[in-house]
């Protein structure tokens, strides 16, 4: 059995378990009862479930409860304030995404796909059966199937009413395996109004494992009173999973309103929260990191030989003087992808503690994810040291970047971030 067939088979069992749990939630069924009702032994069920989702059934149940969702929204708020906004304001962010988005031309919109050749087919994924369709410009449809193949196909045909359709299940399965198993990038060809496309662009920038509310998306596209329109746009997303509408939930924390099934939405959210691929971790630098840091600095900002100085000695100084300095590293797949140096000081007049960002360096390939992680960690470190402000004193080429992070520009080259008292 291939990898995708195994995952597909496991998904069907887990979906069956979730449906049983949802139907008998008030009874709080035990693992033995759940396993028995889906035709598996207790320990085999636990093993398969954990292999697929990454957590035990009980941990999963906790992750899809209303209270957990409410907590997760709070935790995600600071990420959304920086990561979502930065991502949408930076073209380079798109290079880190799983996919790129292309809108149809006015002619293609008006003629509903006339003269456009679309190859489509049915296949299996780790999250059930699916219909996928694509053109030479990119994927134009991806919908999951639950005993409703005809209805899903009808939606697809309605969207591309006048297109020339070519049925090929073999090629469709290859595309699905490339997406779900091989993580291959594909462009997306979308058909929607300006508002819908803007909403879908916002969804593309939601990081793995992060959930947002409809209000969050409405605020970003600068239409805070258009929550219903945003919800409608999300509901009309015709490229499931790749445009991750499953990551948006109600402000109350309720996980409802997914056109491809609430059970699938719960599984996708839980699965992604425990499979954050290539996640960036931030930690304090140690003296053992100095050689690698020297190499990283030179690779990011190469200088002429006559301009070089002793990076190792300076880095060691920052690492050893922990009371007045901080040096944080962003690590991804055991490689250094970013660093930030902070200097902590106290005002003689007011006694106010502040931290100054001396340098924040990230690799171009990991720019936004490293910036987000370093920013969050810098705030946490400063808060623990009793700082009220985080200040940047340097020439910043991307003013908008720091403003979207939450910094206030107080002078031409000075940006100040006020650390919340509850940090």
Secondary structure, 3 states (H helix, E strand, C coil): CCHHHHHHHHHHHHHHHHHHHHHCHHHCCCHHHHHHHCCCCHHHHHHHHHHHHCCCHHHHHHHCCHHHHHHHHHHHHHHHHHHHHHHHHCHHHHHHCCEEEEECCHHHHHCCCCCCEEEEEEEEECCEEEEEEEECCEEEEEEEECCCHHHHHHHHHHHCCCCEEEECHHHHHHHHHHHHCCCCCEEEEECCCHHHHHHHHHHHCCCCCCCEEHHHHHHHCCCCCCHHHHHHHHHCCCECCCCCHHHEECCCCCCCCCCCCHHHHHHHHHHHHHCCCCCCEEEECCHHHHHHHHHHHHHHCCCCHHHCCCHHHHHHHHHHCCCCEEEEEEEECCEEEEEEEEEEEECCCCCCEEEEEEEEEECHHHHHHHHHHHHHHHHHHHHHCCCCEEEEECCCCCHHHHHHHCCEEEECCEEEEECCCCC
